[in-house]
Every structure is written in C-alpha cells, then in structure tokens.
Amino acid sequence: MRDSTLSRDDLASTGRAHASNAAARATPGRATDGRSAGLVRANGIEIAYAENGGKDAPVILLIMGLGMQLIAWPEAFCEGLAAQGFRVVRFDHRDVGGSTKMKLKTYGAITLVNALARAWAGLPVKAPYTLRDMATDAIGLLDALGIERAHIVGASMGGMIGQIIAADHPDRAASLVSMMSSSGNPALPHPDPKVLKVLLWPRPRNNRERAIRQAMELFRIIGSPDFPTSEVELRANAERSISRCYYPAGVTRHFLAIQASGSRVDMLRCIRVPTLVLHGTDDPLIPVEAGKDTAANISGAKLRIIRGMGHDLPRALLPTLINAIAEHCMVADRQALHVKSRRPTENSS
C-alpha cells in the first residue's frame, strides 16, 4: 500500500478545463440532466441508468451510496471523466430512483438501531437483501449493456459493492476505486453520533418540505469542512432528488444490507485488480481510518487522503477526484495492455 495526502494548497494546481461531453445513450430517449436515460432488465429487476462519453471508450461504472440516486453523481464529475476519454455509466440501485422498488417489508428506526448494534458487536444481522445481491445487480447491468469489463468506482456503500465486484468478479473489473468507504471491520471507529442521529431519523412520508430540510441537514453535517456547499446548492440538490424519487423504505433496506454484509477484510485480501482508495480526513460518517484499513488489506492498493474532505463530492474537489480516478484507470489499462502483449501467441514456440 502506498499512501499520499493532498492538502488544500495541493488542490489549487489540479484543476483542468473539462469539455462538456454529455451524450447519453438511452432507451427510449436521452437525458443530459442526469435523469434516467435508459432502463434495462437485469437480475430479475429493472435498473435505470445514464451514460456520458463515447460508446467505444473504456468504461467507468459509477456506484453510488446508501439511498442515493444516480443524479447524486454531479454532472460535472461525469462530464469530466468522459472528457478524459471514458464512457461513464451510472445507475440507480434497487429501491431508489427509477429502478425497481422491491415489494418487501418496511423497517422502522428501532430495527435499524438494533441492526447497527449487532453489526458493531460482530453478530449476524437479518436483511431483505445484501450488498452481494446489489453487486449482482451491477454485473447484470454490465451484461445488459454488453460491457465485458469496467473500471469500478464506488462511493460509500458503492465502494463496498465495488469491493465485492472486484473480489467476486475479477474478470469484469478492470480496476477498483473505493471512495469514502470501508472494509466493514467492526473494530474500526464508528460514525460521529451527530451523524447517526440524523441518519436514523424517521423519514417523513407526506411532508415534502420536512424531507428537504432533513436531507439538507444530513449533507450539512457530513459535508467537507474545507470545501463547504452553499445552502442554495444543498436545497437545490435535495429538491431535485426528492422530485425525482422519494422512497424512504429503500434507505432502510440499504442500511440493513450494509449491516448484514459484515466484514469484508478476508475478501479484500483476495482482490488483485489495481486499486485506488480515496478518503477525506474529515469524514464524520466513515472515518478516515476505514479508508486506511481498506487500502491496507488490498494487495498493492494506493491510498490518497484529502485534507478537509468530508463525506460528499463538493464542487471544489471535483477536478482533483476526476484527475485521480482518470489517471488510475489509464494506468490500469496500460498495465493490462502490457500484460496482454507479453502473453505468448498460440503459434509461438
């Protein structure tokens, strides 16, 4: 594992102008605002997805976190990666956005607290589905789109799902980027109690304004202290998300999937694809120690720690994240080509 830390001063030199490349392949239409640009049937459910970039370019599959929709990936982030020469695919998990809402039991806050306590104690947790099921959804999406291999980039819960893909489906993962995520090791530091309190608040069912304010409060608390998001942008993001889809049951099921999936430490030690771990020093939801532990358990993983970053994707950090991810994926592709070129042909003696 190699470790590097980026300060705010370091970030000033990383910005680049990113040409807009928002051509999204969709069925039946296309969307440049991040709305569902297509719908496929995979793993027994319908999965909504959107794309940026050229169809024949190397693929980056973006996997978002707990309860988050594909629009949580900033459009500038997706366009920036596409401008670097990638086909960028993002999607809605089951139970959020335009994807299938599972006809399953609804869980309350007490169930979530009990599940969290059991997980922290290393005890089994029951859930309607697990992160491995969600990883199978992602593989199904790649199958439906005819994509053989992709660079897997996951944030938070998406990083956990990405880890499972890299371990269980190494032939489908060109590389892995695990952002603000964790190994699931129960011995790691826990989230800030203030964050847990807001995260576990019951979601209002028939009060749009209250739901918006609750979402704003969560992202206000978990946001990057050195790169704060304005109140205007916090509200705009919350309104956009709730207008597209508001399904509180999905959040609780994702939460249970995380707790039920337990530690991935042994699994991480089996990963052999090129891996980059990105984490902020000021993440109150998944403390930076979790990123360090993830990198320490993946052979050859590179760790980049960003000072002042919390548990979000602030505008000021997008160029840094885009460049780090693009460079990692490009290096992985070059290494794969080099290995392929060194393999003996069938006719060689």
N, C-alpha and C positions, 0 to 999 in steps of 0.2 A: 504493500500500500504506500502510495506517495501522497503527501499532504501539502496543500498550499492554501494560504489565507489571503483573501482580497480585501483591502481596506477601501474606504470611500474615495480616498485620493487615487487609488489604483484604477477605479472605475471611470475616472474622467477621461482616460485615454482609450477606452474600449469602444466608444460609440462609433457607429458607421451609419451612413445613409442607406436605408433599405428601400429598394424599388418595390412598388406595390405589385404583387402577383397573386391576385385573389381569384383566379379562375377555379371555380369549384365544380367538380363533376357531381351531378346529382340526378336522381330519378324520382320524380319526373322533371324537376326544374333545377335551378341553381341559385345559390344564395351567397352573397358576399358579406352579409352581416353576421354570419355565424349561425344562423338558424339552420335547422335540419335540411341538408342538401340532398339527402338520399335515405332510403330505408331498405334494409336487407333482412332476409330471414336466416338466422344462424343459431345453432344450439337450442332450437325449439322456441326461440323468441324473435321479435322484431327489434332490430338495432338501428337507431338513427345515427347518421354520420355526416360529416362535411369534409371537404378537401380544399387544399391550396397547393399550387405548384403544378409542374408538368407531370403528365400521366406516366411517362417513361423514366422519370428521375428516381433515384434511390428513395425509399420510403421511410419516413419517420412516423411511428404510431404514437400519438399522444394519449395518455391515460390519466384522467382527472381523479380528484379525491372524493372523499365521503360526501354523498348527496349533491355533488356538483355536476352541472351540465357541461356539454361541450363548449358552450359560449363562455365558460369561465377561463378558457384559454384566450388571452387577449388577441384580437385580430392582428394587431401589430406584431405580436410574437409569432403567429403562424405565417404571416406575410414575410417576416424577417427570415425565418428558416427556409421558406420557399425561394426567397431571393438568393439564398446561399446554394441553391441547386437541388432542393429536396421536394419530394411530393409529401405533403403533410396531411395526415389523416387523423381526425379526432372523432370521438363518438360519445353518445350518451350511454351510460351504464344501464342495465336493467333497473327498473323502478325510478328512473329520473328522465326528464326531458321528453324526447319523442319516442323513446324506447318502451318496450312492453312494461306495463305495471302488473306485477305479479299478484295473483289472487291468493294472498296469504294472510295470516293473522297479523293484526296490528298490535304493537307493543307500546307500553307506557314507560314513563320515566323511571319507575321503581325497577322494572325489568332491566333497564339499561344500567342503572347503578349496581344492581346485583351482578350483572354480567361483567361489569368492569372490575368489581371486587374479586370475582372468581378468576378472571384473567390475570390480574396482578398477583394472585396467590398461586398461579400456575395450575389452576383447576380447570377442567373441561367446561365449555360454555355451549349451550344449545343455540342454534340459529337456523333460520329457514333455508339459508344457503351460505356458502363460504367464499373466501377470496379465490380459491381454486376454481369454483364454478364461474366466477366473474372473469378469471383468466381464460377459461374455456370460451366464454363469450367473445373475448378479444381475438382469439385464434379463429373462431368461427367467422368473425368479420373479415379477417385477412383472407380466409378461404373464399368467402362470398365475393370479395373484390378481386380475386385472382392474384393475390400478393403472396409470393413464396417466402420472402424474408423482409424484415423491417427492423429498423433501429427502434428500440422500445424506450420511450421517455415517459416516466410516470411521476406524478406529484402526490405526496402524502399517501393516501390509500392507494393511489395509482402506482406509486413506487413499489408498494408491497405486491400489487398484482404483477407489475413488471418483473419483480424478482422471481415470482413463481413461473412466469413465462420463460425467463432466461434459464431457470433450472430444469423445468419440465419439458420445454420445447426448444432446446438449444439450436436446432436446425432452422427455427423460424426467427430467431433473434440475432440480427447482425451485430448488435451491441446493446448495452443497457445504460440508461441514465436514471439514477434513483435520486429524486429531488425531495428535500424536506420530509424524508421518510424514515423507516425504522426496520430493524431486524425482528422486532416483536419480542425481544428478550425481556422477560418480566422484571429483570434486575435493573433495568435502565431507569433513569429519573422519570417521574411522572409529569403530566402536563401541569401548568400553573392552575391552582384551584379556581381562580377567577375565570379562566377559560372554560374549565369543566362546567362551572355553574351555568354559563351562558349556553354552552353546547348542549347541556342536558335540559334546558328549559323546554317545557311542553310547547310544541308549535301551535300557534293559533289556527283555527280551522276556518273561521268566517270573518276575519278581520285583516284586510289587506294591509292597512297602514301599520298595524302592530307587527305583522310579519315582516314588513320592510324594515321597521326600526330594529327588530330583533336581529335580522341579517346584518344590518349596519353595525350594530353593537358587537357582534361576533368578529367581524372583519376589522373593526376599530381596535379590538383587544389583541388580535393575533397578527396585526399588520406590522410592517417593518418600521421600527422607531426612527431610523436614519433616513428613511425614504417614505414618509407618510403619504397616504392617499387622502385627497381632499374630501370634505363632507359631500360636496356636489357629486363627485365621482362615486363615492360609496353608495349614495342614494340611487344614482343612475344605474349602477350595477345591480343593486337589489331589485329595483323596479323591473329592469329588463329580465332578470332571472325569474321573478315571480310571475310576470306577464306571460313568459314562455311556458313555464310549467311550475306548479306548486303542489308537491306531493310529499307531505311530512312523513308518511309511512316508509318511503324509500330511504330517508335519512336514518331512521331507527334500524331498518334491516341492514343497511351498510355498516352501521356501528356494530351490530351484533356479528356480522360477518368477520369484521376485524378481530373482535374479541375471541370468536370461536376458532380462528385460524392459528392462534398460539404463536410460539416462537418459530422463526424460520432460520435460526442460526445454523443448524445442520444442513439445511437446504442451501444456504448461501455458500457454504464451503464446497458445494458441488458445481457452482457456476464457473464456467470457463470462458464466457464471452467477454470482450473488452467492456469494462465497467467504469463509469464516472459517477461519483457521489457528490451532489451539491447540497449544501446546508448553510443556513444562516446562524450567526452567533446568538441572535436574539429571538429565536423561535420559542414561543411560550407554549405551543401545543405539542410539538415533538422536539424536545430539547436537542441541542447540537450533539450531545453525547450519543444520541441514537444514530446520527449520520456517521459519526466516527466508528461506532460499533459495526454498522453495516459495511463500511469500507474495510474494516479490519478482518472481516470474515469472508471476504470475496478475494480470491487469489488475483493479485496484480491490479486491484482496483485503485483508481486515483481519487483522492479526496480534495475538494475545493470548498473552503469555508469562506463565506462572505460576511464581513463585519456589518452590523447594523441591519441585517436582513431578518425578517420575521417569518411568518407562515403565509406568505402571499406572493404575488407577482407584480410588484409595483412598476410603474412606467419607467422610472429612472434606472431600474435594473435590467430591463428587457434587452438592451444591447449586450450587456455582459453575459446574460444567460444564453442568448442566441449564439453569440460567438463561441462560448464554451461548448455548447451542445454540438454546433455545426463542426467545430474543429475535431471533437471527439469522434463524431460519426465519420468524417472524412478520413481520419487516421485509421479507424477500424476498417473502412472499405479498402484503403490502400494495403493494409496488412493482409486482408483476405485475398486480394488480387495477387499479392506477392506469394502467399502460400500456395494458391492455385497454380501459379506459373511454375512453381518448383516441383509440382507433382509430376511423376513420370507419365508419359502418354502410354496408351495400350500397346503401341507398336515399338516402344523403346526397348532396348535390350538391357 
